[in-house]
Amino acid sequence: MAQAGANLVLNGFGDVDGTLRQIEATGVKAVHHKADMTKPAEIEAMIAFAKDT
């Protein structure tokens, strides 16, 4: 998706810095959000974060 020009929001836990750098090297914007996908409020917060970012 990044190679096609899409900006990305990554979700998950752990170290994502290397992945973010690889994506940004393609020339798009990449950010990370740690929403717990079992918690609807956190999913909503991630979606709002994606829209705002």
Secondary structure, DSSP 8 states (H G I E B T S, - for coil): -GGGT--EEEE-SS--HHHHHHHHTTTS-EEEE---TT-HHHHHHHHHHHHH-
